[in-house]
């Protein structure tokens, strides 16, 4: 574990204090600049975390059963979503992809744990067949009023499939939706001491503010890590 923060202990503590257990425990964790950016304005990948913070992120992944991101993150970053920096099992990748745009050259298709792709029940034709042949599991649901995957229904499906802990990493649309729908149990945010002026983690269209209750914090090298329960 990192010298300054035991993420396994933090997750255990917050999970043990929740009152309901009908959904997976959801940890929202991402890195941002001091001005709230998670990517450049051109949506190109942006390395924000220092070495210690990145290791902490991989430790956090290792104590979750699944790691959830939106399709925009897959297309922009082509991430591996593994725990390669620390010992432990890789979480199951879960991709929210309402229009089934998942690229067939994704790094995730090379991993042992193939991604589960949550999409709507629209006909996807050749793309769906190709993804199934590549080992992906396609989780279909009726779209919500915005034509998107209903996140509460997705969490219920994951819970039924034995996923007890889900780590949500991004991008901005997914982060905002999880906050707005009050589906987050624990927030762990890394703040890098940089000004970027790029794409913010939280959409400007979010309809309500959300406060972290009695937040804790520590410093990892040059980064600040803040965590707590949403009030």
N, C-alpha and C positions, 0 to 999 in steps of 0.2 A: 504494500500500500504506500501511498505518498506519505512523506514524513509529516505533513501538516494537516491532512484531512483523511479520515477513514470513511470512505463513501459506503462501504458495506455496512458499517455500524449505523450510519445515518439512515440508509434505506431501511434497515431492520427496525430502527426506532420509529420512523414515521409510518411504516407499514403496520407495525404492531399497535399503533394508537388509533388507527382508523376504525370507524364503527361498522361499516358494511363490508361485505366480502363477496359481492355478486358480480363484480367487474375486476379485471386485473388492476393491480396497483400501478399508477401511471406517474413516471418521473419525466418532467420536462427539463431538458438540459441542452444548452447551446452556448457557443462563444460569440461575443459581440465586441465591437470597439466601444470606446468610452462615449461615443455619440450615438450608440445603438445600432450600428451597421453590422450586418452579417455577410454582406457581399458588396461588390462594387456596383455602380449604377448600370453597368453593362452585364450584370449578373455573372461575372466571371468568378471562379473560385478565389477565395481570400483566406490565406493562412493567418489566423489571429492568435491562437493559443501558443504559449511557450511550451517547452519540452515537458515541464512538470505538469502543466494543465492538461496537455494532451495525454499524458500517462494517466492522469486522474480520470479523464473521459473514457479511456479504454478499461480502467478498473470498474467504472460505473457500468459500462456495457457488459462486463463479465458477470455482474450480479443481477442481470435482467434476462428473462427468457426470450424477449423479442426486442428489436429495435425498429422504430417506425419513422419513416420519412415520406415526404410527398414526391411525386414524379418529377417535379421541377428540380429537386436536389439531385435526382439520378441523372437527368439529362445534362444539368450544368456541371456537376462535379464527377460523375461516374465513380462514386465511392465504393470501398470494399466493405465498410461497416463491420470490421472484425476487431478482435482484441489482440492484435499481433504485437503490441508493445508490452503486454503483461501475460502471465499464465492465466489460463481459464478457458471456458468454452465460448465459442462465438454465439451471439444471440441470433435468433431467427429473423432475417430481414422481412419486414412487412412494408409494402409500398402502397400508398394511397394514390390510385391512378384511375380517376373516374372515367376517362375517355380511352383507357388502355393504350397509352403511348409508349409503354416500356420498350426501350431499345434492345434489339436482339444481340448487340455487341457489348452489353453491360458487363462490368467486372463481376457483378453478383451472380451471373450465370456460370462463373468458373468456380464458385465456392461449393463446399460440400453441402452446406445447408442452403438449398435453393430458396429463392424468395417466394413469399406468399403475396400475391398482388390483389388488392381490394379494388374492385371496380363496380360499375353499375350493371344492371342486367340487360343492357343494350347488346345487340348482336355485334360481335367483334370479328367474326369470320377468320380469315387467314392468320391474323396476328395472334388471336387466342390459341388457335391450333399450334402455331409455332412455339408459343411460350409453354404450352403444356408439354409439347415434345421435348423442350429444353429442360423440363423438370420442375417448372413453376406450378404452384397451386393457385388457381384463380378463385377468389372469393367474391361472389356476385351478390348484390343487394339492390333493392328498389331505390332509385335515386331520391334524394330529398327535394325540397321545393326549389333549391338552387341547382338541381341537376347533379349534385355531388354525392359521394359515398357518405351515408349517415354514420358518423363516428361512434355514436353510442351503440348502434347495432353491430359495428365492426368489433368493438371491445367485447361485447357479449359473445360474439362468435369466437373470438380468441380465447376467452375464458372457458367456453365449452370445449375447446380443443386443448386445454391444459396449460395455457399461457397465463401465468400468475403475475408476472411483472413485465411491464412494457416501458421502454425508454423512448421518448419522443425527441428527435433531434432537429427537425425542421422540414421544409423551409418556412418562410414567413406566413404563407397561407395556412399551413398545418398548425403552426404555433398559435396563430390568432384564433383559429377555429377551436382548438382544444381549450384555450383560455375562455373564450366566449361561452362555450357549452359547459363550462365548469367540470371538466373531465380530468383535471390535474390534481394529484395528491401531493407531489413534492416538486419544487422548482430548484434547480441548481444551475446558476448562470456564471460563466467565466467572462470577466470584463478585462479586455486588453487595453493598455494605456496608449491607444492610438486614435487619431481622428481620421475618418475615412470619407464621410459624406456620401455614403452609398445606400444600398437597399436596407431598410430597417427590419428588425426582427418582427415587429408588431405592425400590422396593417393600420393605416390611418383611418380605416373604416370601422375599427372596433368600436362597439356601441357603449361600452362601460369600462371603467377603470378597475383594476384588480390589485390588491395590496398583499404583500407578503407579511404574514403575521410573525412578529418577533424574529426578524431575520438574523441569521448568524453569518459570519464571514471570516475569511482567512486570506492570507497572501501566499501565492505560489510563485516563486521567483518575482517577476515583474507584474504578474496578473493578480487580479482580485477575484475571489470566488465567493458568491453570495448564495445562501440557500435558506429554504423555509417552506412553510405551508401557506397556501393561499388563504386569506382571511375571508 
